[in-house]
Amino acid sequence: MLKINEIFYSIQGETSYVGNPTVFVRLTACNLRCTYCDTKYSYYEGEMQALENILQEVAKHKAPYVCVTGGEPLLQKRSSHIDEHFM
């Protein structure tokens, strides 16, 4: 189980993957409090979801890329289980 803030399809706007269709899996929780943060709602808001449900939602979008983001995704110990399915 992971606490998920949102899962959505968009165009990547950062990194070397700019412009590519991407499914974003935004996990809940962050302890960094960066001054430039544009997703403060991801600090606490979210719902627990089973990995199987997360993967099913991602698959619905049929995007070539998946970005696991946050908050700070590594605060959830099981977050690495998502990455294992997309490598």
N, C-alpha and C positions, 0 to 999 in steps of 0.2 A: 504494500500500500504506500502511496505517495500523496502528499497534499498538493493538489493542482490548483493553481489560480485560474488558468485558462489555457485552452488549446485553440489555435486559430491558424488560418491560411493567409499568407501575405507574400509580398515580395521582399527579399532580404535587402536591407538598407545599409548594412555594415559588412566589414571584412572583405576578403577577396571574392566572396560569393555575392556581392552586390548585384541586384537585378534578377536573381534567380528565384523562381517560385519555391516557397519554403513553408513547412508547417512548423509553427512555434509551440513548444510545450513549456509554458511558464509555470515553474514551481513556486510554491509559497515559502516565504521566510527569507529574511535578510538581516544581517547584523552590521553591515558596512556603513550604511547611511551616507552614501556619496552625495555631495551637494548638487550634482547635476542629474540625480535620479529622476526619471520620468514615469516610474511605475511604483510609487510609494504604496499604492493599493496592494501590491504583491507582498508587502511585509508580513501581513497577517491573514488576508482574505483567501479563502480557498476551501476545497472539499477533498476529503480522502477518496482516492480512487485506486482500484486494483490495476496492476500493470497490464493485465489482459484488456481491460476497458480502455486504458490509455492508448495501447497499440491499435485497437480497433478504430478509435477516433482518428488517429494519425493516418491510418490506411485509407479511410474514407476520402481524404483529400488528394490522394494519388500524386503527391508532389515529389520531385526528385531529391529534395533536401529536407532534413529535420534539424531544428535548432532547439536544444534544451537550454532554457534560460531561466532567469529569476527576476527578482530576488538574487539570492546566492544559492544556486542549486546544490552545492556540495554540503550544505547544512543538513540535508536529508540523506542519511547514510545509504538508503536504497536507490539514490538517483543514478548510480553507476549501472544499475540493472537496465535502465532505459537505453543507455549508450550501447550496451552489449547487443541489443537487437538491431541497431542501425549501422554497425561497423561491418 
